[in-house]
Amino acid sequence: MHVVELKEGPAVLFLYGFPELWYTWRHQMLFIASKGYRAIAHDLRGFGDTEAPSSPTSYTAFHIVGDLMSLLDLLKLDKVYLVGHDWVP
């Protein structure tokens, strides 16, 4: 999983909706990091530099939540501030 982090401090996790990348949050990450927070964004499975599973059944909400929980475990974070967006057709 491709992850981008800036600075140290309380963690802020940025999530995006289809069809974007971590790069969507670059300006907000710089701002949040300048205020003393640890800004974290990643590419979801199948996007950007994160591996794409071959089966379409590997892209459910449960898989994405599992990926997020694994990311938090890997980063040893038990609490994050969450910033997200998506669009609805």
C-alpha positions as CSV (number, residue, x, y, z in Angstrom):
1,M,0.0,0.0,0.0
2,H,1.4,3.4,-1.0
3,V,1.3,5.8,2.0
4,V,2.4,9.4,2.2
5,E,3.1,11.0,5.6
6,L,4.1,14.4,6.7
7,K,5.4,15.5,10.2
8,E,4.6,14.2,13.7
9,G,1.8,14.9,16.1
10,P,-1.9,13.8,16.3
11,A,-2.7,11.8,13.2
12,V,-5.1,13.0,10.5
13,L,-6.0,10.4,7.9
14,F,-7.2,11.7,4.6
15,L,-9.6,9.5,2.5
16,Y,-10.8,10.1,-1.0
17,G,-13.5,8.8,-3.3
18,F,-13.4,7.3,-6.7
19,P,-11.4,8.0,-9.0
20,E,-8.7,9.9,-7.1
21,L,-5.3,9.4,-5.4
22,W,-3.6,10.5,-2.2
23,Y,-2.3,13.4,-4.3
24,T,-5.8,14.9,-4.1
25,W,-5.0,15.9,-0.5
26,R,-1.5,17.4,-1.1
27,H,-2.5,21.0,-0.3
28,Q,-4.6,20.1,2.7
29,M,-1.8,17.8,4.0
30,L,0.8,20.6,3.9
31,F,-1.6,22.9,5.7
32,I,-2.5,20.3,8.4
33,A,1.2,19.4,8.9
34,S,2.1,23.1,9.3
35,K,-0.4,23.2,12.3
36,G,1.4,20.4,14.2
37,Y,-0.5,17.3,12.9
38,R,0.7,14.1,11.3
39,A,-0.9,14.1,7.9
40,I,-1.4,10.7,6.3
41,A,-2.9,9.7,3.0
42,H,-2.7,6.5,0.9
43,D,-3.7,5.1,-2.4
44,L,-6.6,2.7,-2.1
45,R,-6.3,-0.8,-3.4
46,G,-6.1,-0.7,-7.2
47,F,-5.3,3.0,-7.3
48,G,-2.0,4.8,-7.9
49,D,1.0,2.9,-6.5
50,T,-1.1,0.4,-4.5
51,E,-1.4,-3.2,-5.8
52,A,-4.6,-4.1,-7.7
53,P,-6.1,-7.4,-6.8
54,S,-7.2,-9.3,-9.9
55,S,-10.7,-10.3,-8.6
56,P,-13.5,-7.7,-8.7
57,T,-14.8,-9.3,-5.5
58,S,-11.7,-7.9,-3.7
59,Y,-13.1,-4.4,-3.8
60,T,-15.9,-4.4,-1.3
61,A,-16.4,-1.9,1.5
62,F,-15.3,-4.7,3.9
63,H,-12.0,-5.0,2.0
64,I,-11.4,-1.2,2.1
65,V,-12.2,-1.0,5.9
66,G,-9.8,-4.0,6.4
67,D,-7.1,-2.1,4.5
68,L,-7.7,1.0,6.7
69,M,-7.5,-1.0,9.9
70,S,-4.3,-2.7,8.7
71,L,-2.8,0.7,7.9
72,L,-3.7,2.0,11.4
73,D,-2.2,-1.1,12.9
74,L,1.0,-0.8,10.8
75,L,1.4,2.8,11.8
76,K,0.6,1.9,15.5
77,L,-2.3,4.4,15.6
78,D,-5.3,3.7,17.8
79,K,-6.9,7.1,17.1
80,V,-7.0,9.4,14.0
81,Y,-8.9,12.4,12.9
82,L,-10.6,11.4,9.7
83,V,-11.0,13.7,6.7
84,G,-12.8,12.4,3.7
85,H,-14.9,13.1,0.6
86,D,-16.6,11.3,-2.2
87,W,-19.1,12.2,-4.9
88,V,-22.5,10.8,-5.4
89,P,-23.8,10.4,-9.0
